[in-house]
Amino acid sequence: MKIGRLNHVGVATPSIEDSIKLYRDFLGATKIHEPFDLPEQGVRVCFVDVPNSQIELIEPLGADSPVHGFLAKSPKGGQHHVCFEVPDILAARDELLAKGATVLRGGEPRIGAHGVPVIFVHPKDMGGVLIELMETPKAGH
Ligand code: CO
């Protein structure tokens, strides 16, 4: 297990449109990608590029969205997770499980917003931070 590049910071929001205005008009972000739905994960997502990383805006999609719980505690939204790249998602998962960390969904990777497999490591084992690990996208991905 070797932590790689910070790929993005996930930010939950009740409104992607409002958050886009904030990042664009207050903070001067110029590269804001088109929002898209990930129905199987119950989220709508929008990536905002910053020079060395991305912000992933996450809005709940549907009544069963896992983001509703987060927004119930933090109605204005807030920092939700950080995502690091790893070269091999299954090797990373197996090592974390062997070390006693809790990987969500039983450690079953799923395809994340970047089209590569991701896992989430429970914050109780990660100093209170929800950690997403994603397999490093191949060149041209
Ligand atoms: Co993410």
Backbone and ligand atoms as CSV (ligand in chain L), in Angstrom:
chain,resi,resn,atom,element,x,y,z
A,1,MET,N,N,0.852,-1.194,0.000
A,1,MET,CA,C,0.000,0.000,0.000
A,1,MET,C,C,0.880,1.233,0.000
A,2,LYS,N,N,0.706,2.063,-1.029
A,2,LYS,CA,C,1.448,3.321,-1.086
A,2,LYS,C,C,0.489,4.381,-1.598
A,3,ILE,N,N,0.190,5.339,-0.725
A,3,ILE,CA,C,-0.756,6.392,-1.082
A,3,ILE,C,C,-0.194,7.201,-2.245
A,4,GLY,N,N,-1.065,7.486,-3.214
A,4,GLY,CA,C,-0.638,8.227,-4.406
A,4,GLY,C,C,-1.174,9.644,-4.408
A,5,ARG,N,N,-1.246,10.176,-5.596
A,5,ARG,CA,C,-1.661,11.553,-5.838
A,5,ARG,C,C,-3.054,11.830,-5.241
A,6,LEU,N,N,-3.224,13.018,-4.661
A,6,LEU,CA,C,-4.556,13.477,-4.261
A,6,LEU,C,C,-5.334,13.739,-5.539
A,7,ASN,N,N,-6.348,12.918,-5.802
A,7,ASN,CA,C,-7.110,13.094,-7.048
A,7,ASN,C,C,-8.164,14.177,-6.897
A,8,HIS,N,N,-8.935,14.124,-5.795
A,8,HIS,CA,C,-9.953,15.153,-5.587
A,8,HIS,C,C,-10.389,15.196,-4.129
A,9,VAL,N,N,-11.074,16.275,-3.798
A,9,VAL,CA,C,-11.731,16.424,-2.503
A,9,VAL,C,C,-13.230,16.429,-2.776
A,10,GLY,N,N,-13.959,15.552,-2.102
A,10,GLY,CA,C,-15.403,15.486,-2.271
A,10,GLY,C,C,-16.093,16.473,-1.337
A,11,VAL,N,N,-17.031,17.249,-1.905
A,11,VAL,CA,C,-17.769,18.258,-1.144
A,11,VAL,C,C,-19.257,18.022,-1.366
A,12,ALA,N,N,-19.968,17.701,-0.305
A,12,ALA,CA,C,-21.416,17.527,-0.411
A,12,ALA,C,C,-22.084,18.892,-0.447
A,13,THR,N,N,-23.138,18.980,-1.238
A,13,THR,CA,C,-23.860,20.251,-1.365
A,13,THR,C,C,-25.342,19.985,-1.610
A,14,PRO,N,N,-26.207,20.835,-1.072
A,14,PRO,CA,C,-27.623,20.687,-1.399
A,14,PRO,C,C,-27.934,21.142,-2.816
A,15,SER,N,N,-27.018,21.894,-3.441
A,15,SER,CA,C,-27.276,22.411,-4.792
A,15,SER,C,C,-25.960,22.565,-5.547
A,16,ILE,N,N,-25.746,21.719,-6.543
A,16,ILE,CA,C,-24.554,21.859,-7.378
A,16,ILE,C,C,-24.558,23.212,-8.077
A,17,GLU,N,N,-25.721,23.646,-8.517
A,17,GLU,CA,C,-25.773,24.939,-9.215
A,17,GLU,C,C,-25.289,26.070,-8.321
A,18,ASP,N,N,-25.726,26.074,-7.059
A,18,ASP,CA,C,-25.267,27.119,-6.137
A,18,ASP,C,C,-23.770,26.995,-5.873
A,19,SER,N,N,-23.292,25.757,-5.738
A,19,SER,CA,C,-21.862,25.565,-5.472
A,19,SER,C,C,-21.015,25.983,-6.667
A,20,ILE,N,N,-21.514,25.750,-7.877
A,20,ILE,CA,C,-20.776,26.185,-9.067
A,20,ILE,C,C,-20.609,27.703,-9.032
A,21,LYS,N,N,-21.665,28.403,-8.669
A,21,LYS,CA,C,-21.576,29.872,-8.587
A,21,LYS,C,C,-20.509,30.283,-7.590
A,22,LEU,N,N,-20.475,29.558,-6.454
A,22,LEU,CA,C,-19.501,29.892,-5.420
A,22,LEU,C,C,-18.080,29.691,-5.935
A,23,TYR,N,N,-17.804,28.536,-6.515
A,23,TYR,CA,C,-16.433,28.260,-6.981
A,23,TYR,C,C,-16.057,29.157,-8.154
A,24,ARG,N,N,-17.039,29.483,-9.010
A,24,ARG,CA,C,-16.747,30.307,-10.181
A,24,ARG,C,C,-16.687,31.798,-9.815
A,25,ASP,N,N,-17.717,32.286,-9.125
A,25,ASP,CA,C,-17.848,33.732,-8.944
A,25,ASP,C,C,-17.081,34.250,-7.726
A,26,PHE,N,N,-16.989,33.467,-6.675
A,26,PHE,CA,C,-16.237,33.900,-5.495
A,26,PHE,C,C,-14.772,33.499,-5.602
A,27,LEU,N,N,-14.518,32.280,-6.058
A,27,LEU,CA,C,-13.161,31.733,-5.985
A,27,LEU,C,C,-12.431,31.748,-7.324
A,28,GLY,N,N,-13.147,32.071,-8.410
A,28,GLY,CA,C,-12.471,32.252,-9.693
A,28,GLY,C,C,-12.133,30.981,-10.442
A,29,ALA,N,N,-12.830,29.884,-10.139
A,29,ALA,CA,C,-12.598,28.658,-10.909
A,29,ALA,C,C,-13.046,28.884,-12.349
A,30,THR,N,N,-12.236,28.424,-13.300
A,30,THR,CA,C,-12.556,28.659,-14.713
A,30,THR,C,C,-12.881,27.368,-15.455
A,31,LYS,N,N,-12.454,26.234,-14.918
A,31,LYS,CA,C,-12.735,24.956,-15.609
A,31,LYS,C,C,-13.702,24.149,-14.764
A,32,ILE,N,N,-14.984,24.255,-15.122
A,32,ILE,CA,C,-16.035,23.550,-14.401
A,32,ILE,C,C,-16.700,22.596,-15.381
A,33,HIS,N,N,-16.646,21.319,-15.053
A,33,HIS,CA,C,-17.154,20.301,-15.966
A,33,HIS,C,C,-18.677,20.224,-15.886
A,34,GLU,N,N,-19.265,19.565,-16.860
A,34,GLU,CA,C,-20.716,19.406,-16.914
A,34,GLU,C,C,-21.167,18.439,-15.808
A,35,PRO,N,N,-22.145,18.819,-14.988
A,35,PRO,CA,C,-22.645,17.878,-13.976
A,35,PRO,C,C,-23.254,16.640,-14.637
A,36,PHE,N,N,-23.183,15.518,-13.931
A,36,PHE,CA,C,-23.782,14.283,-14.444
A,36,PHE,C,C,-24.286,13.432,-13.293
A,37,ASP,N,N,-25.242,12.540,-13.605
A,37,ASP,CA,C,-25.864,11.685,-12.595
A,37,ASP,C,C,-25.131,10.348,-12.507
A,38,LEU,N,N,-24.977,9.869,-11.270
A,38,LEU,CA,C,-24.526,8.497,-11.021
A,38,LEU,C,C,-25.662,7.817,-10.249
A,39,PRO,N,N,-26.707,7.362,-10.966
A,39,PRO,CA,C,-27.911,6.882,-10.272
A,39,PRO,C,C,-27.643,5.694,-9.353
A,40,GLU,N,N,-26.700,4.814,-9.754
A,40,GLU,CA,C,-26.445,3.624,-8.919
A,40,GLU,C,C,-25.796,4.009,-7.598
A,41,GLN,N,N,-25.229,5.211,-7.511
A,41,GLN,CA,C,-24.650,5.672,-6.250
A,41,GLN,C,C,-25.513,6.732,-5.575
A,42,GLY,N,N,-26.613,7.091,-6.215
A,42,GLY,CA,C,-27.532,8.054,-5.617
A,42,GLY,C,C,-26.959,9.453,-5.517
A,43,VAL,N,N,-26.138,9.823,-6.493
A,43,VAL,CA,C,-25.545,11.162,-6.457
A,43,VAL,C,C,-25.520,11.799,-7.841
A,44,ARG,N,N,-25.561,13.114,-7.829
A,44,ARG,CA,C,-25.252,13.924,-9.006
A,44,ARG,C,C,-23.900,14.568,-8.711
A,45,VAL,N,N,-23.027,14.615,-9.705
A,45,VAL,CA,C,-21.631,14.983,-9.473
A,45,VAL,C,C,-21.211,16.062,-10.463
A,46,CYS,N,N,-20.339,16.956,-9.984
A,46,CYS,CA,C,-19.745,17.966,-10.882
A,46,CYS,C,C,-18.306,18.188,-10.456
A,47,PHE,N,N,-17.384,18.090,-11.391
A,47,PHE,CA,C,-15.973,18.323,-11.081
A,47,PHE,C,C,-15.566,19.755,-11.420
A,48,VAL,N,N,-14.861,20.356,-10.482
A,48,VAL,CA,C,-14.293,21.696,-10.654
A,48,VAL,C,C,-12.771,21.528,-10.638
A,49,ASP,N,N,-12.121,21.924,-11.714
A,49,ASP,CA,C,-10.662,21.788,-11.758
A,49,ASP,C,C,-9.990,22.925,-11.005
A,50,VAL,N,N,-8.984,22.571,-10.219
A,50,VAL,CA,C,-8.061,23.562,-9.654
A,50,VAL,C,C,-6.675,23.151,-10.152
A,51,PRO,N,N,-5.670,24.024,-10.046
A,51,PRO,CA,C,-4.417,23.727,-10.748
A,51,PRO,C,C,-3.801,22.371,-10.405
A,52,ASN,N,N,-3.925,21.911,-9.177
A,52,ASN,CA,C,-3.249,20.660,-8.826
A,52,ASN,C,C,-4.203,19.542,-8.445
A,53,SER,N,N,-5.521,19.749,-8.595
A,53,SER,CA,C,-6.449,18.698,-8.189
A,53,SER,C,C,-7.845,19.045,-8.697
A,54,GLN,N,N,-8.839,18.406,-8.104
A,54,GLN,CA,C,-10.229,18.705,-8.447
A,54,GLN,C,C,-11.062,18.737,-7.171
A,55,ILE,N,N,-12.145,19.491,-7.234
A,55,ILE,CA,C,-13.210,19.404,-6.242
A,55,ILE,C,C,-14.346,18.613,-6.889
A,56,GLU,N,N,-14.854,17.633,-6.153
A,56,GLU,CA,C,-15.995,16.852,-6.633
A,56,GLU,C,C,-17.226,17.310,-5.862
A,57,LEU,N,N,-18.075,18.064,-6.512
A,57,LEU,CA,C,-19.328,18.489,-5.881
A,57,LEU,C,C,-20.311,17.330,-5.965
A,58,ILE,N,N,-20.955,17.021,-4.849
A,58,ILE,CA,C,-21.856,15.870,-4.760
A,58,ILE,C,C,-23.201,16.336,-4.228
A,59,GLU,N,N,-24.226,16.118,-5.018
A,59,GLU,CA,C,-25.595,16.473,-4.626
A,59,GLU,C,C,-26.409,15.179,-4.537
A,60,PRO,N,N,-27.309,15.063,-3.555
A,60,PRO,CA,C,-28.101,13.837,-3.493
A,60,PRO,C,C,-28.970,13.663,-4.733
A,61,LEU,N,N,-29.121,12.407,-5.149
A,61,LEU,CA,C,-29.969,12.076,-6.296
A,61,LEU,C,C,-30.920,10.974,-5.839
A,62,GLY,N,N,-32.190,11.271,-5.773
A,62,GLY,CA,C,-33.174,10.273,-5.358
A,62,GLY,C,C,-33.354,10.230,-3.856
A,63,ALA,N,N,-34.451,9.592,-3.446
A,63,ALA,CA,C,-34.831,9.589,-2.029
A,63,ALA,C,C,-33.878,8.771,-1.169
A,64,ASP,N,N,-33.204,7.772,-1.773
A,64,ASP,CA,C,-32.350,6.870,-0.997
A,64,ASP,C,C,-30.887,7.301,-0.988
A,65,SER,N,N,-30.603,8.496,-1.499
A,65,SER,CA,C,-29.199,8.913,-1.614
A,65,SER,C,C,-28.495,8.902,-0.270
A,66,PRO,N,N,-27.272,8.347,-0.210
A,66,PRO,CA,C,-26.513,8.366,1.045
A,66,PRO,C,C,-26.113,9.777,1.483
A,67,VAL,N,N,-26.217,10.738,0.571
A,67,VAL,CA,C,-25.812,12.103,0.914
A,67,VAL,C,C,-26.870,12.817,1.762
A,68,HIS,N,N,-28.117,12.291,1.756
A,68,HIS,CA,C,-29.156,12.921,2.579
A,68,HIS,C,C,-28.752,12.939,4.056
A,69,GLY,N,N,-28.166,11.836,4.527
A,69,GLY,CA,C,-27.762,11.766,5.926
A,69,GLY,C,C,-26.724,12.816,6.267
A,70,PHE,N,N,-25.769,12.993,5.342
A,70,PHE,CA,C,-24.719,13.997,5.550
A,70,PHE,C,C,-25.344,15.393,5.625
A,71,LEU,N,N,-26.257,15.675,4.700
A,71,LEU,CA,C,-26.854,17.026,4.657
A,71,LEU,C,C,-27.820,17.249,5.823
A,72,ALA,N,N,-28.357,16.165,6.386
A,72,ALA,CA,C,-29.210,16.330,7.569
A,72,ALA,C,C,-28.392,16.886,8.726
A,73,LYS,N,N,-27.114,16.452,8.796
A,73,LYS,CA,C,-26.235,16.949,9.862
A,73,LYS,C,C,-25.597,18.278,9.488
A,74,SER,N,N,-25.353,18.481,8.208
A,74,SER,CA,C,-24.686,19.697,7.714
A,74,SER,C,C,-25.496,20.249,6.553
A,75,PRO,N,N,-26.576,20.983,6.856
A,75,PRO,CA,C,-27.522,21.391,5.800
A,75,PRO,C,C,-26.903,22.251,4.690
A,76,LYS,N,N,-25.846,22.995,5.005
A,76,LYS,CA,C,-25.215,23.810,3.966
A,76,LYS,C,C,-24.212,23.017,3.137
A,77,GLY,N,N,-24.008,21.759,3.492
A,77,GLY,CA,C,-22.998,20.962,2.819
A,77,GLY,C,C,-21.683,21.008,3.575
A,78,GLY,N,N,-20.665,20.407,2.987
A,78,GLY,CA,C,-19.364,20.413,3.644
A,78,GLY,C,C,-18.436,19.381,3.053
A,79,GLN,N,N,-17.226,19.352,3.599
A,79,GLN,CA,C,-16.218,18.421,3.089
A,79,GLN,C,C,-16.632,17.000,3.414
A,80,HIS,N,N,-16.709,16.155,2.416
A,80,HIS,CA,C,-17.291,14.819,2.536
A,80,HIS,C,C,-16.243,13.718,2.527
A,81,HIS,N,N,-15.291,13.762,1.604
A,81,HIS,CA,C,-14.228,12.757,1.551
A,81,HIS,C,C,-13.031,13.320,0.809
A,82,VAL,N,N,-11.887,12.629,0.962
A,82,VAL,CA,C,-10.725,12.937,0.127
A,82,VAL,C,C,-10.373,11.667,-0.636
A,83,CYS,N,N,-9.912,11.844,-1.858
A,83,CYS,CA,C,-9.647,10.707,-2.738
A,83,CYS,C,C,-8.197,10.695,-3.195
A,84,PHE,N,N,-7.538,9.577,-2.911
A,84,PHE,CA,C,-6.154,9.376,-3.340
A,84,PHE,C,C,-6.106,8.267,-4.386
A,85,GLU,N,N,-5.153,8.387,-5.287
A,85,GLU,CA,C,-4.947,7.339,-6.289
A,85,GLU,C,C,-4.044,6.243,-5.734
A,86,VAL,N,N,-4.332,5.028,-6.169
A,86,VAL,CA,C,-3.459,3.887,-5.877
A,86,VAL,C,C,-3.288,3.106,-7.183
A,87,PRO,N,N,-2.136,2.450,-7.356
A,87,PRO,CA,C,-1.902,1.757,-8.631
A,87,PRO,C,C,-2.785,0.530,-8.818
A,88,ASP,N,N,-3.167,-0.135,-7.721
A,88,ASP,CA,C,-3.914,-1.398,-7.826
A,88,ASP,C,C,-4.963,-1.415,-6.721
A,89,ILE,N,N,-6.227,-1.265,-7.095
A,89,ILE,CA,C,-7.283,-1.094,-6.085
A,89,ILE,C,C,-7.478,-2.359,-5.261
A,90,LEU,N,N,-7.368,-3.523,-5.888
A,90,LEU,CA,C,-7.588,-4.770,-5.141
A,90,LEU,C,C,-6.449,-5.033,-4.163
A,91,ALA,N,N,-5.235,-4.737,-4.571
A,91,ALA,CA,C,-4.094,-4.902,-3.664
A,91,ALA,C,C,-4.221,-3.947,-2.478
A,92,ALA,N,N,-4.647,-2.718,-2.746
A,92,ALA,CA,C,-4.818,-1.736,-1.665
A,92,ALA,C,C,-5.904,-2.193,-0.700
A,93,ARG,N,N,-7.017,-2.668,-1.269
A,93,ARG,CA,C,-8.111,-3.141,-0.427
A,93,ARG,C,C,-7.670,-4.305,0.461
A,94,ASP,N,N,-7.002,-5.287,-0.150
A,94,ASP,CA,C,-6.597,-6.472,0.607
A,94,ASP,C,C,-5.648,-6.095,1.740
A,95,GLU,N,N,-4.755,-5.161,1.465
A,95,GLU,CA,C,-3.802,-4.771,2.502
A,95,GLU,C,C,-4.503,-4.020,3.635
A,96,LEU,N,N,-5.439,-3.132,3.272
A,96,LEU,CA,C,-6.166,-2.390,4.306
A,96,LEU,C,C,-7.007,-3.330,5.162
A,97,LEU,N,N,-7.669,-4.282,4.521
A,97,LEU,CA,C,-8.468,-5.247,5.279
A,97,LEU,C,C,-7.569,-6.071,6.206
A,98,ALA,N,N,-6.405,-6.460,5.707
A,98,ALA,CA,C,-5.474,-7.252,6.524
A,98,ALA,C,C,-4.992,-6.445,7.725
A,99,LYS,N,N,-4.926,-5.128,7.565
A,99,LYS,CA,C,-4.489,-4.267,8.665
A,99,LYS,C,C,-5.635,-3.914,9.611
A,100,GLY,N,N,-6.846,-4.385,9.278
A,100,GLY,CA,C,-7.966,-4.198,10.180
A,100,GLY,C,C,-8.845,-3.003,9.886
A,101,ALA,N,N,-8.626,-2.332,8.757
A,101,ALA,CA,C,-9.487,-1.200,8.408
A,101,ALA,C,C,-10.822,-1.712,7.881
A,102,THR,N,N,-11.849,-0.882,8.023
A,102,THR,CA,C,-13.175,-1.219,7.509
A,102,THR,C,C,-13.351,-0.581,6.139
A,103,VAL,N,N,-13.545,-1.430,5.134
A,103,VAL,CA,C,-13.773,-0.934,3.782
A,103,VAL,C,C,-15.269,-1.067,3.507
A,104,LEU,N,N,-15.883,0.018,3.049
A,104,LEU,CA,C,-17.330,0.026,2.861
A,104,LEU,C,C,-17.742,-0.955,1.757
A,105,ARG,N,N,-19.030,-1.355,1.800
A,105,ARG,CA,C,-19.575,-2.304,0.830
A,105,ARG,C,C,-18.823,-3.628,0.858
A,106,GLY,N,N,-18.291,-4.003,2.015
A,106,GLY,CA,C,-17.585,-5.268,2.116
A,106,GLY,C,C,-16.307,-5.314,1.290
A,107,GLY,N,N,-15.840,-4.146,0.884
A,107,GLY,CA,C,-14.599,-4.087,0.113
A,107,GLY,C,C,-14.789,-4.318,-1.370
A,108,GLU,N,N,-16.045,-4.409,-1.788
A,108,GLU,CA,C,-16.323,-4.622,-3.215
A,108,GLU,C,C,-16.124,-3.308,-3.968
A,109,PRO,N,N,-15.129,-3.214,-4.867
A,109,PRO,CA,C,-14.952,-1.953,-5.599
A,109,PRO,C,C,-16.131,-1.688,-6.525
A,110,ARG,N,N,-16.397,-0.428,-6.773
A,110,ARG,CA,C,-17.372,-0.083,-7.806
A,110,ARG,C,C,-16.767,0.992,-8.697
A,111,ILE,N,N,-17.414,1.213,-9.831
A,111,ILE,CA,C,-16.874,2.185,-10.767
A,111,ILE,C,C,-17.281,3.578,-10.296
A,112,GLY,N,N,-16.287,4.417,-10.066
A,112,GLY,CA,C,-16.531,5.753,-9.541
A,112,GLY,C,C,-16.754,6.769,-10.639
A,113,ALA,N,N,-16.786,8.023,-10.228
A,113,ALA,CA,C,-17.124,9.115,-11.138
A,113,ALA,C,C,-16.097,9.296,-12.257
A,114,HIS,N,N,-14.890,8.767,-12.069
A,114,HIS,CA,C,-13.869,8.892,-13.116
A,114,HIS,C,C,-13.808,7.663,-14.017
A,115,GLY,N,N,-14.731,6.711,-13.793
A,115,GLY,CA,C,-14.767,5.531,-14.649
A,115,GLY,C,C,-13.748,4.469,-14.288
A,116,VAL,N,N,-13.146,4.585,-13.115
A,116,VAL,CA,C,-12.203,3.567,-12.646
A,116,VAL,C,C,-12.701,3.047,-11.301
A,117,PRO,N,N,-12.258,1.839,-10.881
A,117,PRO,CA,C,-12.755,1.274,-9.626
A,117,PRO,C,C,-12.318,2.070,-8.400
A,118,VAL,N,N,-13.234,2.169,-7.441
A,118,VAL,CA,C,-12.966,2.915,-6.203
A,118,VAL,C,C,-13.439,2.081,-5.015
A,119,ILE,N,N,-12.838,2.356,-3.867
A,119,ILE,CA,C,-13.326,1.846,-2.579
A,119,ILE,C,C,-13.349,3.014,-1.600
A,120,PHE,N,N,-14.118,2.853,-0.527
A,120,PHE,CA,C,-14.149,3.858,0.532
A,120,PHE,C,C,-13.741,3.184,1.841
A,121,VAL,N,N,-12.874,3.852,2.594
A,121,VAL,CA,C,-12.407,3.347,3.878
A,121,VAL,C,C,-13.106,4.142,4.974
A,122,HIS,N,N,-13.678,3.410,5.927
A,122,HIS,CA,C,-14.514,4.024,6.957
A,122,HIS,C,C,-13.731,5.061,7.771
A,123,PRO,N,N,-14.347,6.209,8.039
A,123,PRO,CA,C,-13.640,7.266,8.791
A,123,PRO,C,C,-13.217,6.853,10.195
A,124,LYS,N,N,-13.891,5.857,10.767
A,124,LYS,CA,C,-13.521,5.488,12.140
A,124,LYS,C,C,-12.099,4.943,12.208
A,125,ASP,N,N,-11.605,4.436,11.086
A,125,ASP,CA,C,-10.239,3.908,11.039
A,125,ASP,C,C,-9.255,4.900,10.425
A,126,MET,N,N,-9.756,6.069,9.995
A,126,MET,CA,C,-8.945,6.997,9.218
A,126,MET,C,C,-8.944,8.396,9.849
A,127,GLY,N,N,-8.925,8.407,11.171
A,127,GLY,CA,C,-8.843,9.701,11.856
A,127,GLY,C,C,-10.039,10.594,11.607
A,128,GLY,N,N,-11.197,9.983,11.367
A,128,GLY,CA,C,-12.406,10.780,11.180
A,128,GLY,C,C,-12.627,11.264,9.757
A,129,VAL,N,N,-11.765,10.844,8.830
A,129,VAL,CA,C,-11.888,11.287,7.437
A,129,VAL,C,C,-12.330,10.105,6.578
A,130,LEU,N,N,-13.386,10.295,5.812
A,130,LEU,CA,C,-13.784,9.283,4.840
A,130,LEU,C,C,-12.785,9.323,3.687
A,131,ILE,N,N,-12.090,8.200,3.474
A,131,ILE,CA,C,-11.047,8.136,2.440
A,131,ILE,C,C,-11.561,7.326,1.261
A,132,GLU,N,N,-11.526,7.924,0.081
A,132,GLU,CA,C,-11.794,7.199,-1.152
A,132,GLU,C,C,-10.452,6.865,-1.792
A,133,LEU,N,N,-10.314,5.639,-2.249
A,133,LEU,CA,C,-9.142,5.248,-3.041
A,133,LEU,C,C,-9.622,4.904,-4.437
A,134,MET,N,N,-8.957,5.417,-5.437
A,134,MET,CA,C,-9.320,5.096,-6.828
A,134,MET,C,C,-8.099,4.599,-7.565
A,135,GLU,N,N,-8.332,3.649,-8.435
A,135,GLU,CA,C,-7.210,3.158,-9.227
A,135,GLU,C,C,-6.780,4.267,-10.189
A,136,THR,N,N,-5.476,4.470,-10.272
A,136,THR,CA,C,-4.939,5.531,-11.127
A,136,THR,C,C,-5.441,5.340,-12.561
A,137,PRO,N,N,-6.103,6.380,-13.122
A,137,PRO,CA,C,-6.592,6.221,-14.496
A,137,PRO,C,C,-5.423,5.988,-15.445
A,138,LYS,N,N,-5.644,5.107,-16.423
A,138,LYS,CA,C,-4.624,4.877,-17.454
A,138,LYS,C,C,-4.519,6.129,-18.327
A,139,ALA,N,N,-3.365,6.291,-18.948
A,139,ALA,CA,C,-3.146,7.452,-19.819
A,139,ALA,C,C,-4.245,7.508,-20.876
A,140,GLY,N,N,-4.770,8.696,-21.082
A,140,GLY,CA,C,-5.799,8.896,-22.084
A,140,GLY,C,C,-7.202,8.586,-21.603
A,141,HIS,N,N,-7.301,8.178,-20.335
A,141,HIS,CA,C,-8.614,7.846,-19.800
A,141,HIS,C,C,-9.407,9.115,-19.551
L,1,CO,CO,CO,-14.965,11.076,-4.827
